[in-house]
Structure formats: C-alpha cells, structure tokens
Amino acid sequence: MIFSTPVFLFLFLPVVLACYWLTPQRAKNLVLLTASLLFYAWGEQFFVVVMLASILLNYLFGHWLDRARDRPRLQLILAFGVVANLALLGTYKYANFLVDNLNHMMPMVGLPEMAVAPIHLPIGISFFTFQAISYLVDTYRREAPPRPGLVQLALYIALFPQLIAGPIVRYRTMAHALMARRTDLSDLAEGVSRFSLGLGKKVLLANPLGSIADPVFALPAEQLTTPVAWLGIICYTLQIYFDFSGYSDMAIGLGRLFGFHFPENFNAPYIARSLREFWQRWHISLSSWFRDYVYIPLGGNRLGTWRTHLNLLAVFLLCGLWHGASWNFVVWGLLHGSFLVLERGHWGRILQRLWRPLQHLYAVLVVMLAWVFFRLETLADALDYIATLFGQSQVVLTPVVPTDSVHHYLSHELWLVLLVALAAATPLRSIWSRWQPRHPLWSGGRALLSGGALGLILLMSSLSVAAGTYNPFIYFRF
C-alpha cells in the first residue's frame, strides 16, 4: 500500500486514525503496530514475515547488548547483529545481482553457471534494515534509554508512515516517543498541513512530470533527439525530487498525527552550489546515517587526505548499492563520491571563486548527468543517453517521427506543471516568509491564504487519486 492511492486515503488512514484516537493511551502502540503490519502485508503478503523476523532478531541482539558489560563482548554482539541484518538485506536485494555477475566469469574458469530463481525484493527492506542497525548501534553506544519492550521495538522498525520510503529515523531520536507521547492540536494542524503539501508534490507535480520522463527514457537510442533527451532528464530530475520529498513530507505529517517528530529529509537541494552542499540538502537522513555509522567509524577525515578520499568513495559506493543492485547505481554513487573528493582539493577552491550562478549550474549539471545512471537499467543505455544530451544523437533525421519533437510530450497543462515545478524547487516558503509585511492584519490574512491553498491542494490531489491518474511508485528498486 502506498500513500497516494484511494484505499489508503479514503479507507486505511481514516479507520486507523479513528481507532488510534479512540484507544486508551496504554494501548495506542499496539493499535499502531497492528495497523503498520496490515499496511505492509497489504502489498507484500508473505514478506511481512521477513520484517517480523528482523524485529525478533534485533530484539534479541538488543537484549544481549543491554546485558553485556565488558567491551569485547559488546563489540562481538554488535558485529554479529550488524552482519545478521546485512545478510538479510543481501539475500533479498543482492543475491541475484551477485549470481548474475559470477555467471559471467564462470565459463572463464571452466565452471558451470549457477541457477538461482529470481528473489523478490520486499518493499522498504533497505529502510527498515538501516533503522534496525541504528537501534543496535545506539544501544551499543548507550545513546538511547534502556531496552524497549518488543512492541516498542517492533513499532520503531515497522511504523507505517516512514516504512517504505523513509526518512530513516534514528532509534535514539524516537526512543522517548515510543514509550510515551502526546499529540495536541498544533500537532494535528501541522500533520494535516504537511501531509497535504507532500501529497500535492507527489500527485500534482511528480506524477505529471513522470508521464513525460518515462516515455522519453523508454525511447530507443535511434529515436532520441538531443532536445527530447534534455526534456526527459529535466523532468526526471524534478520528478524524483518532488516524489521523494513529497513522500517524506507525507511521512512527517503522518508522524505528527500520531505524536512522532521525524527529522527533515530535504531542504531545496537543487539550489546547492556544490555536491557537498547538495548532500547536506538531499535525503538528509540517509547521508547523516552514512556519516555517523560508516564514514566516521572508518576514520572520517582524521587520518589524512588520501584516507579521507578513500572513505568518501567507500561511503558513496555503499550509498549507490543501497539504492539498488545494479552497476548503474554503483556508477551513480562513485560519480558523487568522486566529485566530493575533487571539491576537497584544488577544484573546490576554484569553485568558491566562481560567479554564484556558475556554481549552481555546475552542481545541477553534475547531479542531472548522474541521474541518467540512476534512472536507466544498463551502462550502455546510460552512456547512449548522455552522448545524445551532448549532441551525439543516433537519430536519422528523415523521416521525422513524432517522438523527435519536444512538443509531442508537452501539452499546455504539462508546460504549466513544468514551470510550477521549476519554481517550487526553490525555497519559496522561506522567501515568502521574508518578503511578507510585518503587520498583525497580514498575519490573519496569511493564515487564511495558506489554509485555503493547502485545502485546494488536498482537494485537487484527492480528486486526482480518486480518478486513477498516472501514479508510479519509484521505490520498488530500493
């Protein structure tokens, strides 16, 4: 089940909210856990057992960590716990990828190829595995309150608002709320507001942009022209931002409705002037997770220049693989890692002296080119697409086919969506807050205007969902 579907908006969410609010405080966690398991089982059926196994496994490891006192024993338990979680993730996410690559080498050494049936990738396994590891590490470091009960830990791992698309929430930031929390009217107002904004991003912007990007990226290289290729990557660059940040906004809003305060996950990443700044603004919960649980334990920037560069490349190699079992994701991660390394050297000093619009152009161009590898399935397809972007199109100009033209993809409505999306990718809310008059009368008018706009967004989004318009879910690969 995903948020932007009729069954979630008009059935699941209202029923869960009603049950949650009518339930006594002591039983709210159990109601929310039951709802979360039903939410996951709706689309994954049997694979909810995989998540339950992860919950039980981590509960036992947390119990052992809590009881252990000497450091060698703590380190051993933590190592086993992390390996067990990564083994579960690796089995479902990387087994087929590993076997396919080994089979390419088997004939070279005279061995028969291995036959492995395709393994289903459970939705959200990357997210809830990283949260489970966070629980173990925070418990090991004694950065969280005493060991929770099984229901509290299960709710932390399975909580449906952020289960399938994040943000990745640290255990130490949720521990107190899992034990006891209250929700007031301001939480309800902020929750509804944030959810409406996220739903609008997803349904009114990301989905129409995807209806342009998807057919463009599906074109064979011999039918793809340079203008159409640029249209496709611009639309995909905006689609993945509004889709992902929209889901994060919806998750944050849903969390507030149940008394949880999730961290922000996006902060206008496309206004960044470097790749370093981009990763301070994009998928913040993931980048900070890798920083705290991988980069710093590897030595961070404390062991000299070359070791720092190696650590950065290792982190972004893992970041690429976290997103999917594909060489294209590896290339995407290493591209980002390589530019971060360059920005730590002479290129970074040159970049700081450039005119600011050129800094923005550099960052956005690198991110867009990297998205090509993220979006396409094979390296060959990605390289062909990038060649087309820079004028090396394979299209035979005669006869002209409709797909050669940008106008084939852009109706008047989609032109408007594209222009609104370009404007909305900037920090409009903070600009609006700074510009508006400081007057008591204006404050009331602003509240009415904001409320009316959010109400309109929620209404238009709900009508679009009810009408069954184009509504892709791009996280199946994660």
VOVEXZA-368672 format. One record per residue (C-alpha): x, y, z. Coordinates in steps of 0.02 Angstrom, whole numbers. Layout:
residues N
+--------+--------+--------+
:   east :  north :     up :
+--------+--------+--------+
:      X :      Y :      Z :
...
+--------+--------+--------+
END
This chain:
residues 478
+--------+--------+--------+
:   east :  north :     up :
+--------+--------+--------+
:      0 :      0 :      0 :
:     61 :    174 :    -41 :
:      1 :    343 :     20 :
:    -62 :    410 :   -147 :
:   -196 :    277 :   -175 :
:   -384 :    281 :   -142 :
:   -378 :    133 :    -22 :
:   -251 :    224 :     89 :
:   -328 :    398 :     82 :
:   -512 :    352 :     94 :
:   -510 :    190 :    195 :
:   -350 :    142 :    285 :
:   -298 :    312 :    355 :
:   -470 :    367 :    419 :
:   -500 :    198 :    502 :
:   -327 :    195 :    584 :
:   -343 :    374 :    647 :
:   -515 :    337 :    721 :
:   -455 :    178 :    806 :
:   -297 :    263 :    870 :
:   -389 :    412 :    947 :
:   -525 :    304 :   1025 :
:   -396 :    187 :   1105 :
:   -332 :    215 :   1283 :
:   -154 :    283 :   1295 :
:    -79 :    120 :   1355 :
:   -141 :     26 :   1200 :
:   -100 :    155 :   1065 :
:     66 :     74 :   1020 :
:    -17 :    -94 :    994 :
:   -152 :    -18 :    882 :
:    -21 :     75 :    780 :
:     88 :    -81 :    765 :
:    -60 :   -185 :    705 :
:   -102 :    -52 :    576 :
:     80 :    -46 :    518 :
:     88 :   -234 :    494 :
:    -76 :   -231 :    397 :
:     -9 :    -86 :    292 :
:    146 :   -187 :    245 :
:     55 :   -352 :    220 :
:    -69 :   -268 :    102 :
:     60 :   -263 :    -36 :
:    192 :   -387 :     22 :
:     85 :   -530 :     94 :
:    207 :   -666 :    148 :
:    356 :   -548 :    159 :
:    286 :   -468 :    315 :
:    362 :   -624 :    395 :
:    534 :   -562 :    341 :
:    506 :   -399 :    433 :
:    442 :   -491 :    587 :
:    598 :   -599 :    584 :
:    704 :   -442 :    577 :
:    610 :   -369 :    725 :
:    632 :   -526 :    831 :
:    815 :   -544 :    781 :
:    855 :   -365 :    830 :
:    755 :   -377 :    991 :
:    865 :   -524 :   1045 :
:   1026 :   -436 :    996 :
:    969 :   -279 :   1087 :
:    932 :   -384 :   1241 :
:   1108 :   -458 :   1237 :
:   1187 :   -287 :   1210 :
:   1091 :   -216 :   1356 :
:   1150 :   -354 :   1472 :
:   1332 :   -357 :   1415 :
:   1457 :   -253 :   1512 :
:   1634 :   -287 :   1451 :
:   1685 :   -200 :   1289 :
:   1748 :   -354 :   1191 :
:   1582 :   -443 :   1220 :
:   1484 :   -288 :   1169 :
:   1585 :   -271 :   1009 :
:   1561 :   -454 :    966 :
:   1372 :   -447 :    991 :
:   1360 :   -286 :    889 :
:   1462 :   -363 :    748 :
:   1351 :   -517 :    742 :
:   1195 :   -409 :    745 :
:   1252 :   -295 :    604 :
:   1308 :   -443 :    498 :
:   1141 :   -531 :    527 :
:   1046 :   -377 :    467 :
:   1158 :   -354 :    316 :
:   1143 :   -540 :    275 :
:    954 :   -524 :    272 :
:    965 :   -370 :    161 :
:   1096 :   -451 :     49 :
:    996 :   -610 :     24 :
:    843 :   -520 :    -41 :
:    923 :   -372 :   -127 :
:   1091 :   -430 :   -196 :
:   1087 :   -620 :   -217 :
:   1025 :   -615 :   -398 :
:   1145 :   -473 :   -441 :
:   1292 :   -571 :   -369 :
:   1246 :   -733 :   -457 :
:   1221 :   -644 :   -625 :
:   1394 :   -566 :   -613 :
:   1476 :   -729 :   -557 :
:   1395 :   -820 :   -703 :
:   1485 :   -703 :   -823 :
:   1650 :   -765 :   -752 :
:   1610 :   -950 :   -731 :
:   1648 :  -1000 :   -912 :
:   1818 :   -915 :   -898 :
:   1871 :  -1038 :   -763 :
:   1783 :  -1188 :   -835 :
:   1641 :  -1196 :   -709 :
:   1455 :  -1214 :   -748 :
:   1340 :  -1067 :   -720 :
:   1237 :  -1061 :   -561 :
:   1048 :  -1067 :   -573 :
:    954 :   -964 :   -444 :
:    770 :   -923 :   -454 :
:    729 :   -736 :   -453 :
:    714 :   -673 :   -274 :
:    577 :   -548 :   -234 :
:    637 :   -384 :   -160 :
:    524 :   -337 :    -13 :
:    473 :   -154 :    -18 :
:    561 :    -46 :    110 :
:    688 :   -178 :    165 :
:    831 :    -54 :    141 :
:    745 :     72 :    254 :
:    694 :    -42 :    396 :
:    862 :   -133 :    394 :
:    955 :     31 :    418 :
:    838 :     78 :    559 :
:    870 :    -91 :    642 :
:   1058 :    -62 :    630 :
:   1033 :    111 :    706 :
:    945 :     29 :    854 :
:   1089 :    -91 :    883 :
:   1225 :     42 :    867 :
:   1134 :    167 :    978 :
:   1107 :     31 :   1108 :
:   1291 :    -19 :   1098 :
:   1344 :    162 :   1121 :
:   1221 :    185 :   1265 :
:   1148 :    335 :   1172 :
:    968 :    279 :   1199 :
:    860 :    239 :   1351 :
:    854 :     62 :   1419 :
:    800 :    -81 :   1308 :
:    620 :    -62 :   1245 :
:    486 :   -194 :   1250 :
:    453 :   -299 :   1097 :
:    302 :   -195 :   1046 :
:    400 :    -32 :   1056 :
:    544 :   -100 :    953 :
:    425 :   -178 :    826 :
:    337 :    -10 :    808 :
:    503 :     80 :    782 :
:    551 :    -38 :    640 :
:    378 :    -61 :    562 :
:    296 :    110 :    588 :
:    199 :    133 :    426 :
:    221 :    321 :    394 :
:    408 :    301 :    358 :
:    418 :    115 :    323 :
:    430 :    110 :    134 :
:    512 :    275 :     85 :
:    591 :    350 :    240 :
:    651 :    462 :    313 :
:    771 :    347 :    405 :
:    741 :    389 :    589 :
:    875 :    355 :    720 :
:    821 :    249 :    866 :
:    888 :    375 :    992 :
:    776 :    512 :    919 :
:    618 :    406 :    934 :
:    651 :    310 :   1094 :
:    560 :    427 :   1213 :
:    410 :    447 :   1097 :
:    394 :    258 :   1084 :
:    375 :    248 :   1272 :
:    259 :    397 :   1299 :
:    196 :    538 :   1187 :
:     55 :    661 :   1174 :
:    -24 :    743 :   1023 :
:   -102 :    916 :   1035 :
:   -200 :   1024 :    914 :
:    -42 :   1103 :    843 :
:     24 :    929 :    802 :
:   -139 :    888 :    713 :
:   -138 :   1051 :    615 :
:     45 :   1033 :    565 :
:     19 :    849 :    523 :
:   -128 :    882 :    406 :
:    -38 :   1031 :    328 :
:    123 :    935 :    296 :
:     34 :    781 :    230 :
:    -70 :    888 :    110 :
:     86 :    976 :     45 :
:    175 :    810 :     17 :
:     25 :    733 :    -70 :
:     18 :    883 :   -185 :
:    203 :    867 :   -227 :
:    180 :    684 :   -270 :
:     13 :    689 :   -362 :
:      9 :    862 :   -442 :
:    193 :    882 :   -487 :
:    293 :    719 :   -482 :
:    163 :    611 :   -570 :
:    136 :    728 :   -720 :
:    325 :    751 :   -735 :
:    344 :    561 :   -735 :
:    217 :    549 :   -876 :
:    344 :    647 :   -981 :
:    506 :    570 :   -916 :
:    452 :    388 :   -927 :
:    412 :    383 :  -1114 :
:    568 :    484 :  -1154 :
:    682 :    363 :  -1060 :
:    592 :    217 :  -1142 :
:    640 :    278 :  -1317 :
:    772 :    177 :  -1411 :
:    933 :    274 :  -1442 :
:    895 :    288 :  -1628 :
:    734 :    384 :  -1591 :
:    803 :    501 :  -1458 :
:    850 :    678 :  -1508 :
:    953 :    799 :  -1405 :
:    808 :    919 :  -1361 :
:    697 :    773 :  -1308 :
:    838 :    697 :  -1205 :
:    860 :    862 :  -1110 :
:    673 :    872 :  -1082 :
:    675 :    695 :  -1013 :
:    817 :    721 :   -890 :
:    749 :    890 :   -831 :
:    579 :    811 :   -798 :
:    657 :    661 :   -710 :
:    768 :    775 :   -604 :
:    613 :    866 :   -544 :
:    506 :    707 :   -534 :
:    622 :    614 :   -416 :
:    639 :    767 :   -304 :
:    452 :    801 :   -288 :
:    412 :    616 :   -275 :
:    541 :    581 :   -140 :
:    520 :    744 :    -44 :
:    331 :    726 :    -62 :
:    336 :    554 :     20 :
:    449 :    624 :    157 :
:    326 :    767 :    188 :
:    182 :    644 :    197 :
:    280 :    534 :    318 :
:    324 :    683 :    428 :
:    143 :    740 :    427 :
:     76 :    566 :    469 :
:    205 :    551 :    607 :
:    142 :    713 :    686 :
:    -36 :    646 :    685 :
:     24 :    503 :    796 :
:    139 :    606 :    906 :
:    307 :    572 :    821 :
:    426 :    708 :    761 :
:    526 :    643 :    613 :
:    679 :    738 :    552 :
:    677 :    842 :    395 :
:    739 :    749 :    242 :
:    752 :    880 :    104 :
:    799 :   1064 :    101 :
:    788 :   1134 :    -76 :
:    935 :   1027 :   -140 :
:    936 :   1099 :   -316 :
:    991 :   1270 :   -254 :
:   1156 :   1192 :   -197 :
:   1318 :   1268 :   -262 :
:   1422 :   1110 :   -241 :
:   1399 :    923 :   -224 :
:   1446 :    938 :    -41 :
:   1304 :   1061 :    -13 :
:   1187 :    952 :   -116 :
:   1213 :    806 :      5 :
:   1180 :    922 :    152 :
:   1010 :    956 :     74 :
:    963 :    793 :    -15 :
:    897 :    639 :     79 :
:    972 :    710 :    238 :
:    926 :    560 :    345 :
:   1022 :    441 :    231 :
:   1177 :    549 :    212 :
:   1186 :    579 :    400 :
:   1161 :    392 :    432 :
:   1310 :    350 :    320 :
:   1411 :    490 :    400 :
:   1382 :    432 :    579 :
:   1380 :    243 :    556 :
:   1504 :    218 :    412 :
:   1610 :    372 :    370 :
:   1660 :    420 :    548 :
:   1693 :    239 :    605 :
:   1805 :    218 :    450 :
:   1908 :    365 :    513 :
:   1815 :    510 :    432 :
:   1937 :    650 :    392 :
:   2051 :    614 :    540 :
:   2178 :    501 :    453 :
:   2248 :    612 :    317 :
:   2197 :    668 :    144 :
:   2208 :    504 :     49 :
:   2117 :    406 :    182 :
:   1980 :    539 :    185 :
:   1960 :    523 :     -3 :
:   1954 :    334 :      8 :
:   1824 :    343 :    147 :
:   1715 :    459 :     42 :
:   1724 :    343 :   -108 :
:   1685 :    192 :      1 :
:   1534 :    279 :     77 :
:   1462 :    330 :    -91 :
:   1496 :    159 :   -166 :
:   1390 :     88 :    -24 :
:   1263 :    227 :    -47 :
:   1244 :    179 :   -230 :
:   1224 :     -5 :   -188 :
:   1098 :     38 :    -52 :
:    986 :    112 :   -185 :
:    990 :    -42 :   -294 :
:   1081 :   -198 :   -353 :
:   1147 :   -131 :   -518 :
:   1311 :    -70 :   -591 :
:   1221 :     90 :   -638 :
:   1190 :    127 :   -455 :
:   1373 :     94 :   -419 :
:   1424 :    219 :   -554 :
:   1298 :    345 :   -486 :
:   1371 :    329 :   -311 :
:   1552 :    338 :   -369 :
:   1514 :    492 :   -476 :
:   1450 :    584 :   -324 :
:   1595 :    521 :   -218 :
:   1723 :    573 :   -349 :
:   1657 :    750 :   -362 :
:   1656 :    764 :   -172 :
:   1839 :    713 :   -174 :
:   1878 :    842 :   -309 :
:   1789 :    978 :   -210 :
:   1906 :    943 :    -64 :
:   2055 :    988 :   -172 :
:   2101 :   1123 :   -298 :
:   1934 :   1112 :   -388 :
:   1844 :   1160 :   -228 :
:   1949 :   1317 :   -209 :
:   1920 :   1364 :   -391 :
:   1733 :   1331 :   -371 :
:   1720 :   1451 :   -224 :
:   1791 :   1593 :   -332 :
:   1667 :   1566 :   -474 :
:   1516 :   1676 :   -504 :
:   1374 :   1604 :   -398 :
:   1258 :   1563 :   -544 :
:   1401 :   1460 :   -620 :
:   1420 :   1366 :   -455 :
:   1234 :   1323 :   -460 :
:   1247 :   1272 :   -642 :
:   1394 :   1157 :   -605 :
:   1305 :   1070 :   -460 :
:   1141 :   1046 :   -552 :
:   1226 :    985 :   -711 :
:   1329 :    853 :   -619 :
:   1175 :    795 :   -522 :
:   1071 :    784 :   -681 :
:   1203 :    684 :   -775 :
:   1218 :    566 :   -628 :
:   1028 :    542 :   -628 :
:   1044 :    465 :   -801 :
:   1136 :    317 :   -725 :
:   1011 :    312 :   -582 :
:    861 :    306 :   -700 :
:    918 :    185 :   -836 :
:    945 :     -2 :   -816 :
:   1111 :    -29 :   -907 :
:   1275 :     63 :   -927 :
:   1260 :     56 :  -1117 :
:   1089 :    141 :  -1113 :
:   1153 :    275 :   -993 :
:   1306 :    313 :  -1099 :
:   1200 :    323 :  -1257 :
:   1082 :    443 :  -1170 :
:   1224 :    555 :  -1110 :
:   1300 :    555 :  -1284 :
:   1132 :    614 :  -1352 :
:   1125 :    753 :  -1221 :
:   1288 :    821 :  -1293 :
:   1235 :    813 :  -1474 :
:   1290 :    637 :  -1521 :
:   1113 :    581 :  -1566 :
:   1091 :    421 :  -1667 :
:    928 :    484 :  -1743 :
:    912 :    482 :  -1931 :
:    830 :    650 :  -1967 :
:    722 :    588 :  -2109 :
:    587 :    536 :  -2099 :
:    539 :    636 :  -1944 :
:    436 :    540 :  -1816 :
:    326 :    623 :  -1683 :
:    441 :    572 :  -1541 :
:    579 :    682 :  -1614 :
:    491 :    839 :  -1553 :
:    480 :    913 :  -1379 :
:    304 :    972 :  -1419 :
:    249 :    792 :  -1437 :
:    268 :    772 :  -1248 :
:    215 :    943 :  -1182 :
:     33 :    995 :  -1182 :
:    -17 :   1165 :  -1112 :
:    -57 :   1082 :   -945 :
:    113 :    996 :   -936 :
:    203 :   1158 :   -982 :
:    118 :   1237 :   -831 :
:    167 :   1089 :   -719 :
:    348 :   1103 :   -777 :
:    355 :   1290 :   -742 :
:    274 :   1271 :   -571 :
:    394 :   1129 :   -528 :
:    545 :   1234 :   -577 :
:    484 :   1374 :   -464 :
:    438 :   1256 :   -321 :
:    612 :   1178 :   -323 :
:    673 :   1341 :   -245 :
:    645 :   1381 :    -60 :
:    483 :   1476 :    -94 :
:    416 :   1459 :     83 :
:    567 :   1545 :    162 :
:    570 :   1679 :     27 :
:    384 :   1711 :     56 :
:    412 :   1721 :    245 :
:    550 :   1852 :    224 :
:    454 :   1956 :     98 :
:    283 :   1967 :    180 :
:    236 :   2125 :    279 :
:    258 :   2126 :    468 :
:     83 :   2178 :    517 :
:    -48 :   2099 :    632 :
:   -183 :   2110 :    498 :
:    -71 :   2024 :    373 :
:    -40 :   1879 :    492 :
:   -225 :   1834 :    492 :
:   -237 :   1853 :    305 :
:    -83 :   1747 :    281 :
:   -158 :   1608 :    387 :
:   -319 :   1611 :    285 :
:   -222 :   1614 :    121 :
:   -108 :   1470 :    173 :
:   -254 :   1367 :    238 :
:   -353 :   1396 :     80 :
:   -205 :   1349 :    -30 :
:   -173 :   1188 :     67 :
:   -358 :   1145 :     63 :
:   -359 :   1169 :   -126 :
:   -202 :   1062 :   -144 :
:   -280 :    924 :    -40 :
:   -443 :    930 :   -138 :
:   -357 :    928 :   -309 :
:   -240 :    789 :   -254 :
:   -383 :    684 :   -185 :
:   -483 :    706 :   -346 :
:   -332 :    654 :   -449 :
:   -304 :    500 :   -341 :
:   -488 :    454 :   -350 :
:   -485 :    472 :   -540 :
:   -344 :    344 :   -553 :
:   -223 :    455 :   -648 :
:    -42 :    404 :   -685 :
:     34 :    361 :   -516 :
:    202 :    269 :   -523 :
:    293 :    207 :   -368 :
:    479 :    231 :   -398 :
:    543 :    147 :   -238 :
:    516 :    -34 :   -292 :
:    701 :    -39 :   -339 :
:    756 :     17 :   -164 :
+--------+--------+--------+
END
